[in-house]
Amino acid sequence: MEIPLKTLESGFSLPVYGLGTWQMGGRGEADHSNDEAEIAAIKAAIGHGITHLDTAESYGAGHSEELIGEAIKGYDRSGLFIASKVSAWNQGYDDLLRSCEASLKRLGTDYLDLYMPHRYPEPGIDITDTMRALDRLVDEGAVRNMGFCNLTVNRFEEAQKHTNNKLVCNQLEYSLQFREAERRGIIEYCQKNDVMIVAWGPLGKGTMEQGSILQEMAEKYGKTPYQIALNWLITQQNVVTIPKTTQVAHLEENLGALGWELSPEDLARLTKDFPGQQTVSARVPLDYAADVPA
Ligand SMILES: NC(=O)c1ccc[n+]([C@@H]2O[C@H](COP(=O)([O-])OP(=O)(O)OC[C@H]3O[C@@H](n4cnc5c(N)ncnc54)[C@H](OP(=O)(O)O)[C@@H]3O)[C@@H](O)[C@H]2O)c1
């Protein structure tokens, strides 16, 4: 299917649905035991029209990137949008350049469509060096767009201050369940400043509470609870999402979130009444210690 695009005023665009790959190829260390199934899952996603593939140098210690590199062989590279991330400890000038080169090699490509620091640089690493290295990669054509992950408004503005290239996105944990980005004004800031929000963890890692209001809406619209949750997310202005799945049945279910609309009243009810809303991202804390206060 054709995945609809969201386009910013700057002209930067992303499909509303891309593929996340955290835990494909391992977690902190490389795990080769599921290579075949995971490569097949990435190919299945591309076969279903998905072009945005999201990975990071840290996923499976680089093995996630290798799996994508393997899966995209034979596809037209220009039809894909590959995003990767550099870890917080590799964001000094030389380290960042080295990290990008290694990611490109593992992915088997000579450019990234989007490159993002995975979080604000660790204490002791100067954000100006991080941004200078990203600028160089853009100048040399190795990176087409630069974004950032997991930034509060303060840190986003600080990072943006040190580059003339626009930071096109802030990749954040955001879902019906996790609302920290809303509570702290980050969503509104991105919407007002023409920044895409790439929502990670859109299904609460597959453990989102599916009862009560989601179930009620699912029955009303003839959809599944996760289709309702994903539809709510991508209806938000400037928000796109990147669920991870290695199962074709889940992929097809998730794609069923596209191409129809919840009524404004139901959107508002979901926003307000979804139970057990958590306002702090436990997995990647936005307030972690860095040189610029969160
Ligand atoms: N920038 C960052 O700091 C950051 C942090 C975390 C994640 N991310 C990115 O965002 C992506 C998405 O986040 P995530 O992987 O943490 O969480 P997620 O997409 O909310 O959840 C993924 C989990 O949900 C399951 N799942 C997917 N579709 C399902 C369905 N229809 N029914 C039941 N279970 C389903 C998957 O299992 P199956 O594979 O079995 O379907 C997987 O266990 C990541 O893969 C990664 O690329 C970025």
The ligand as a MOL file (V3000), in Angstrom:
LIG
                    3D

  0  0  0     0  0            999 V3000
M  V30 BEGIN CTAB
M  V30 COUNTS 48 52 0 0 0
M  V30 BEGIN ATOM
M  V30 1 N 15.2470 7.2420 19.7920 0
M  V30 2 C 15.1020 6.4170 20.7950 0
M  V30 3 O 15.6200 6.6430 21.9060 0
M  V30 4 C 14.2850 5.1870 20.6310 0
M  V30 5 C 13.9760 4.4040 21.7620 0
M  V30 6 C 13.2160 3.2560 21.5760 0
M  V30 7 C 12.7880 2.9070 20.3200 0
M  V30 8 N 13.1220 3.6580 19.2100 0 CHG=1
M  V30 9 C 12.7100 3.2650 17.8560 0
M  V30 10 O 11.2790 3.2040 17.8290 0
M  V30 11 C 10.8610 1.9040 17.4040 0
M  V30 12 C 9.5380 1.5380 18.0490 0
M  V30 13 O 9.6300 1.5040 19.4540 0
M  V30 14 P 9.6730 0.1290 20.2690 0
M  V30 15 O 10.1800 -0.9640 19.3880 0
M  V30 16 O 10.4330 0.3790 21.5060 0 CHG=-1
M  V30 17 O 8.1730 -0.0850 20.7140 0
M  V30 18 P 6.8050 -0.4150 19.9500 0
M  V30 19 O 6.9330 -0.2340 18.4850 0
M  V30 20 O 5.7630 0.3420 20.6910 0
M  V30 21 O 6.5510 -1.9300 20.3070 0
M  V30 22 C 7.2300 -2.9670 19.6870 0
M  V30 23 C 6.7060 -4.2540 20.2900 0
M  V30 24 O 5.3170 -4.3680 19.9870 0
M  V30 25 C 5.0660 -5.6180 19.3780 0
M  V30 26 N 4.0150 -5.3900 18.3770 0
M  V30 27 C 4.0720 -4.6660 17.2370 0
M  V30 28 N 2.8840 -4.6700 16.6010 0
M  V30 29 C 2.0600 -5.4130 17.3810 0
M  V30 30 C 0.7030 -5.8020 17.2640 0
M  V30 31 N -0.0450 -5.4110 16.2460 0
M  V30 32 N 0.1830 -6.6000 18.2490 0
M  V30 33 C 0.9270 -6.9980 19.3040 0
M  V30 34 N 2.2230 -6.6590 19.4570 0
M  V30 35 C 2.7810 -5.8680 18.5050 0
M  V30 36 C 6.3720 -6.0610 18.7620 0
M  V30 37 O 6.4580 -7.4660 18.7690 0
M  V30 38 P 6.5310 -8.3330 17.4000 0
M  V30 39 O 7.8430 -8.0290 16.7610 0
M  V30 40 O 6.3950 -9.7100 17.9010 0
M  V30 41 O 5.3550 -7.8670 16.5700 0
M  V30 42 C 7.3900 -5.4770 19.7520 0
M  V30 43 O 7.5920 -6.3510 20.8420 0
M  V30 44 C 12.0460 1.0250 17.8090 0
M  V30 45 O 12.0150 -0.2470 17.1780 0
M  V30 46 C 13.2130 1.8930 17.4340 0
M  V30 47 O 13.4670 1.8440 16.0320 0
M  V30 48 C 13.8430 4.7970 19.3730 0
M  V30 END ATOM
M  V30 BEGIN BOND
M  V30 1 1 1 2
M  V30 2 2 2 3
M  V30 3 1 2 4
M  V30 4 1 4 5
M  V30 5 2 4 48
M  V30 6 2 5 6
M  V30 7 1 6 7
M  V30 8 2 7 8
M  V30 9 1 8 9
M  V30 10 1 8 48
M  V30 11 1 9 10
M  V30 12 1 9 46
M  V30 13 1 10 11
M  V30 14 1 11 12
M  V30 15 1 11 44
M  V30 16 1 12 13
M  V30 17 1 13 14
M  V30 18 2 14 15
M  V30 19 1 14 16
M  V30 20 1 14 17
M  V30 21 1 17 18
M  V30 22 2 18 19
M  V30 23 1 18 20
M  V30 24 1 18 21
M  V30 25 1 21 22
M  V30 26 1 22 23
M  V30 27 1 23 24
M  V30 28 1 23 42
M  V30 29 1 24 25
M  V30 30 1 25 26
M  V30 31 1 25 36
M  V30 32 1 26 27
M  V30 33 1 26 35
M  V30 34 2 27 28
M  V30 35 1 28 29
M  V30 36 1 29 30
M  V30 37 2 29 35
M  V30 38 1 30 31
M  V30 39 2 30 32
M  V30 40 1 32 33
M  V30 41 2 33 34
M  V30 42 1 34 35
M  V30 43 1 36 37
M  V30 44 1 36 42
M  V30 45 1 37 38
M  V30 46 2 38 39
M  V30 47 1 38 40
M  V30 48 1 38 41
M  V30 49 1 42 43
M  V30 50 1 44 45
M  V30 51 1 44 46
M  V30 52 1 46 47
M  V30 END BOND
M  V30 END CTAB
M  END
